[in-house]
Amino acid sequence: MAPPTSIRQNPFKPVSLSFEASSIPWSKQGFYLDQRPSFTFDPLFHAGTYYVQEASSQLLEPILSACTDLTQPLRVLDLCAAPGGKSTHLLSLLSENSLLVSNEVIRSRAGILQDNLDKWGCFNVVVTQEDPSVLGRVKGFFDVIVVDAPCSGSGLFRKDPEAMTHWNPAAVEHCSGRQKRILKDIWPALKEGGSLIYSTCSYSQQEDEEVVHWILSSFDAALQLPDLSSSWGITHTEMGFRCWPHLMKGEGFFISAIKKKSAEAPLSSRNRVEVGKLSASQQQTLSEWWQPVGITWLEGTEGLWAFPSSLLPELSVLSAICRPIRTGTLLGAWSRNDIIPDHALALSRYPHPSIPRLELDRAESIRYLQRGTLDRPELRKGWHLATHLGQSMGWIKSLGNRLNNCYPKHLRILRQSVG
Ligand code: SAM
């Protein structure tokens, strides 16, 4: 049987689906598609209205909802986050006053993670690129830690048969050791009563049940497994849940949740986050770009970041142990008294509604996403959001006689046609 194609919609960018689809029963915004379309040539994909994500991975939703009260402000760490499937899902599920710390240790993968978070459009997120042992120093800080661990990947054999040639028992052994090391390093960062959600896309007991068993025997912890509907076809084992592709509609996956029973002395911090000091005229300029929603401006080398003011205490604790590579949404960089807006602002939930928009049809949108030229001589000078079906894809700057296509080079569609 061919692997099913599935997506998860972005609740902050609602659009009606243009695909034939049916719901994934365990994920409110998750859908199976009847056919695999060309996502590359769908402008709404680039606008971040949905994420292409395997259905089994979306089991994070019922597990997380059962472990914690999602209406509360929570501090959540996604420790192994790239390319961003779980992080974008977490942002959809958490309340607006919650903080997501999305960490990816490998630099090139951290870039992809940031691009996907930009597309999702939220600003209550900090990205770090740290070894788990560094983040483990924020003792008792997180309500939830998600460890979607690097693994031997056997659960994806159906989708990627080539992966079978790289699989061997020694790799499983190596992964199992690394998983335990990651968990040992990050465990101190979980608060008392907090939940660790552990998952892999491996079928091997050594990477799944045995690792959970090892957590329970090494730390003061208890399993925290909800009842899942038997109609979903998911297998309940003594240490978690398994997705078997022949029994349910999804790829191989294992997920479990563990509650921490004992307390850690929390890390206290006198560290203060440097908050950008803006003149009245700069404040005025910014208010023309961004909808005012309880934000603080943070100056970084890349430019000006918008970060939720209510989460500054959390940011100061994190900044005492590491240097985040992203704090909220990058708005842009100052150029004299104006802003050169960043791509992240165009894709965020909050660009100011008065910013002019240029609606493009599908063919024009694809040309835009290929960084091709667009011809609109009548467009008034200045910055415009390029939109498709009302969803922003990026910036266009009109110079009066021509348009500058400001879509980021590294994101452009390289292929010329669908075929
Ligand atoms: N959670 C991601 C998602 O849903 O899109 C997928 C994560 S993938 C299964 C595992 C990630 O762990 C990879 O991005 C990998 O770079 C990262 N990783 C590799 N070695 C690691 C280590 N020693 N500590 C933490 N993360 C590691």
Residues whose N, C-alpha, C, O or C-beta is under 5 A from the ligand:
A	BS01	SAM	L79 C80 A81 A82 P83 G84 G85 K86 V105 I106 R109 D148 A149 P150 I182
